[in-house]
Structure formats: structure tokens, C-alpha cells
Amino acid sequence: MQAFDGSIHLAQGRQRWLQRQAPVLESIPDAVAILDRQGRRLYGNDLYHTLCREHGVPDLRPATLDATMPGWEEIGTTASATGHWEGAITVPAAHTPRRTLRCHVRPMIAPAGGDTLFAATIADITELAEAHQTSDGHARLIAQLPHLQVPGAGAGDTAVRAFRDTLVEALAAIDLGRAETIPDGDETEGGWFYCPLTGDRQEARLVWRVGEPRHGGRAFQARFHAARELSPAERRLAVTATRALTTSTERAGQLARLRRTAFSDDVTDLLNRRGFEHFAAPLLAGGQPASLLLIDMDRFNRVIGTLGHDAADAYLHAMGERLVGAAGPGRLVARMGGDEFAILVPGGMGLARGVAEAIHERLETPMTIAARPVRARVHIGIASAPRHGSSLAELRRCADRAMFTAKRTGRSTNLFRPERELTDRTALWVEGRLEAAISEELLTLAVQPIMRLDSGEVTEVELLLRWDDPMLGTVAPATFVPVAEHAGLSERLDRYVVAKGLRETRHLDCAVAINLAAPTLYDPAFADFVFTHLERAGRTPDTMVFEITERLVADADRARPTLQRLTDAGVRIAIDDFGAGYSSLGVLPDLPLSRLKVDKSFLIGSRGNPRHREVIIGTLRLASALGLEALVEGVERAEDMEWLRGVGCDFAQGFLFGTPIALSDWPGTDDDPRPA
């Protein structure tokens, strides 16, 4: 306690009385002073002294206080016969905008032998005053609730009606606490949540949510604002604060827009990666079964290159709409970036398969992009929890590997199988060893014969890559080819086989067939590379066959220039493993092809299901109609060879004619000791 006016003389009895009040007055967090009837400040706490110095609070003279004190605003000056007085005044602050102060004066028990003294408190109620002005008073707004209008809502809007009906009950039940911000996790669909604030004031927000915002849901917000809750000592010296209420659909909209910016993708209006991770984590935390689908779009770069970026955005948006429709309610759908999407499906692998099938079915209908029909195709990788991992990061790694395998093999959907996948650490090790093997020419070639059925002669050999590593041992192509594709080594690997194969088979009098990966044919310089090595080997282009997969056909426009240059020179192009991937019949007539190579699964499968033979016959007829040669793989029995010859098949390949052997063991190769 400190005296404001040291010239005031107090009797010893009054001084002792004031000293006894000091602990009570110091416990009050507001500015408090003791005045005499003339308004002289006998004692006050530090906060009262600071407010008077910074804001220049006018003198309070209890002897003359009334409801019309000069300088005091209309928002609450009241006086009573008992000497109680309350008022508010706007005063300038030293370094901030003008502040509104509320002052309360009430008589204290007079000490023995003296006049009545008065306790004065001052509180900064700037925010409360602003809330008063915005809401026009609590009672008035409550009276207007039946007529509350929400921008963009009609008179019969059921969501607005629910907001009105629930608001008054919520006002009675709200408990104003002291949290700082609205936690994201407290939002509940179709219900209330609130956020009280700290500091010299107390505020709570009530939000009534109807539906999820990203699916067209809406939010209505009511804001409570009250003076800081008073201690018992303060209640004896000041009146209870008035609560003010405002409604703010605009603030709810701002909140939704902020969350939309943080969690939504601008192009597709789906969740973005951050939003997907935010909402997926709690769904996986409970340990319940769930499946993750990673979806990669084919030919996206082709759309950008052909139709432009605006059309590509429209393509992504249309894809998002179809994925949402295929996923159905209760599933998270997100664009993870680029042309990759994700769907989280609560439940086991069976439900995820159903979603994948629905996706492919919906994509059968072409999209209209930039006034042109575009047929979308995707590869889907699926992993499930808890079998393949309990966290989103673990599931994503597994689903990504499954998706990569789907792209490599031309499958539309692939389920993650740990026994078929390399671990990341092993893959990195294999990648490093493979790159070294290419550089040091440690990879070898094997050959398998291809027979012309009408003559019974071996007219071609297929070159197959083999790798025996000093550290890894024998590494199967099914292991290192996916690693090469994932590491961007496919083109180097293909060029290695072309150069080595043509060099070591230059003395063979039959054609050679080599498999190519899609990136190799996207390189405009590849055709010149082939022509150079054909010339060095003394071979003509018609003795060269390149086999490509159906997956490459899906993005044939990128490969067509190279394919055309090769075929114009006489090189033959074959579709390998035809029928094993998705069908690309619509583009076959437009490609410079020479042969369809029917996947071995059909002939092998015909032993248990004769209808597989009908598929083979249909494919042979298709090849004939397009002017293409037909080759069937998987011939292991003489009766199969005779049947194929009888139905008009041109070529056959399989163990019946020979298993793959080292190129160095094939007669007439460069390593053969016999003279050419």
C-alpha cells in the first residue's frame, strides 16, 4: 500500500484500520484504492497507481457522484442512495488505442471515530465494451434468436433451425474456463464444442457443426464474452460482470477456410497429404483393420504435354471425383501430390479390393477434358493394417511397393505380399551392386529359342539377362529388374543388352529378340543407338525384334516416334505377355506393331479350363485381322505345339523347344570356338 497524497493527515486509529485492510486489498488483482468523501486517494495498490498515471483517470468524489457524472459514458453510470456508484469511461493509453475502464465505488465500514471511507476499483473492460457494441446486449439478442438470419440460408433451412433451437440451451449449460485456443480434436460432428480464453477477460466460442466441411458441411458459431471471473473479495467491491453474446458465422467461415488451406488440395478439393495424415492417424491408432490404397495415374504427363497444365488440373479434379464416388462414404480420399492419390478404407483387404474394382469400373467411361475424351488408367497398390504395419508410414511404404510392382508387371491392382518384396535396405544394396555390374559389364546373357511352327525351324532367339554377383549370388530378373526400374537404371540396362547382345550374336544366322522398358523408348536417341550397333554387328534391321509390354501401350504416344523410326528401318515390334495386363485393344491399330506374343498363362491354364483355348483362338484371329504375327508362350508339350499349329499360330516358345541357356553355350555365338 502506498499513499497518493502524503499531505493528508490520518489519525493513528484510522491508520491502523487501513493497515488491517491491506492484505485483503492486495489480494485483489484489479486496481483498488481507498478514498475519502472528497475523492482523495488515501491508499492504493500498485495497479491503481499505474492506471491513474497512464490513463489519467478523473477524480472520483463520492460526495458528488451521480448518474450523470461529466466525462463518463452512457454505457452504465448508475448511482444509489446507499452510496454505490458505477460507471465506464474511455481514456487514452500511452502506447495503445483508447481503452474503456469500468470504475466501481462503494462505501466501506467506517472506522471508529472517523468519516465513511470508500473503496474504488478500476478494471479494463475494453473487450467487454466492444462485445456490447457488437451484440447490442445479451438480452436483446436472445429475444431476436427466433428471427436470426444466416447469410445464404433460406427460411426453411433445417440446419439454421437446429442452431436456433439449441443455442439457448447451450447458453445455460456453458462453463467458461480458461483454455487458450480451440483444439482441433475437440470438434464433433453435429454438436457443440467451445473454447474459453485466458487473460483479463473470459471468452467462450460455441460452434454447431452440421456435416463435414469438405463434404459441404456448415458451421454456426456463437461467441460469449464476459469479464474475468471475480474472487469473493472482488464481489464485495464490484458488481458481477455482464455477459455479452455475439453470433459470428463469418468467424466460423474464416476458421473453415484456414483449415481448408491447411488440409485441402486446391486442384481436386480433396484432402492433401497433411490432411490425410491428420485424419488417418487416429483411425489407425485403435488397431482396427484398415487398408490403404495408393493410386498412380498413367499418361498424366501425356495430358500435360498435349493439352496443357489447365487441362491437367481438370483431369486431376475429374479423377478425384471418380475416386470419391468409387470409395463410398466413410473413406478418406486424398491427393498425395503429383498424379498420386490415396484412399483409406476401414476394414480388411476384401473391402479394399472392392473399392479397387469400383475404381477401375468407373474409369471405363472416358472423361471429357478440354473438349476431348480421355480414358484414364491407374495402377493400385494395397496394404492392410495391422498385417503390414500399424502406422500410416508403414502402410504407405508397403502400398507403394505394391503399386510399383503393379506398374512394372502391367497389373491394374496389386496386393502387397512381403514374401515377394525386397526390404528397403536390401533394395538399396542390390541397386548399388547392379549399377556397378552394369559399369563393369558383369551381367551375362542367356538365350531361349523361338520356333516357327509351319517350318519347325528355330528362326529367332530371345536374349535374357542373367546376373551372378560375387556378394549376392545369383540374382533373379524378378528381383533386379524392378530395382532397376525404381532406381532409373532401366535405360542403361536395355542399352547394355542391345550392345552386348548384338556384339555377341553377330555370327548367328537368326533374328534376336530383346525386351525393352518404357523409359528406353521415350528417349529420341535410342533409335540411332540401335542403328549404330546393328551396323557394327553387320546385322540388318529385320533381324532385330523388340518386345514391349502392354503397360507401355497405355502411354504409346510418348514411345510412338521411336517405335516409328525403328519399324520404318525394318525392326520388328512385338507386344509381350499379351493379355496378362489391362486390355489396350483400342490403340493397337495405331501402333507400328509386327507381333502379338500371347502370355503363357492361357496355354498353361487351358489344361484345367478348356475355355482358355477359346481366348487363344480369339487372340490369333485378332492378330490376323490386324496383319500381325502371333506367338504363344508356355509350350511344354508336343500336343500343345500340334494344336497351335492346327489353329494357325505362327510362332511358339517354351521349354518344349529348349530352356534358357548361356549365350556362350549357343552354337555360332561370338564365344563359340567353332569358326563362323
Secondary structure, DSSP 8 states (H G I E B T S, - for coil): -B-S-TT----HHHHHHHHHHHHHHHT-SSEEEEE-TT--EEEE-HHHHHHHHHH------TTT--TT-TT--TTS-EE-TTS-EEEEEEE--SSSS-EEEEEEEEE----TTS---EEEEEEE-HHHHHHHHHHT-HHHHHHHGGG---TT--TT-HHHHHHHHHHHHHHHH------SS--GGG--TTSEEE----SSEEEEEEEEEES-GGGT-EEEEEEEEEE----HHHHHHS-----EEEE-HHHHHHHHHHHHHHHB-TTTSSB-HHHHHHHHHHHHHT---EEEEEEEESSHHHHHHHH-HHHHHHHHHHHHHHHHHHH-TT-EEEEEETTEEEEEEES-HHHHHHHHHHHHHHTTS-EEETTEEE---EEEEEEEETTS-SSHHHHHHHHHHHHHHHHHHT-SEEE--GGGS--HHHHHHHHHHHHHHHHTT--EEEEEEEEETTTTEEEEEEEEEEEEETTTEEE-HHHHHHHHHHHT-HHHHHHHHHHHHHHHTTT-SSEEEEE--HHHHT-TTHHHHHHHHHHHHT--GGGEEEEEEHHHHTTHHHHHHHHHHHHHHT-EEEEEEETSS---GGGGGGS---EEEE-HHHHHHTTT-THHHHHHHHHHHHHHHTT-EEEE----SHHHHHHHHHTT--EE-STTT---EEGGGSTTSTT-SS--
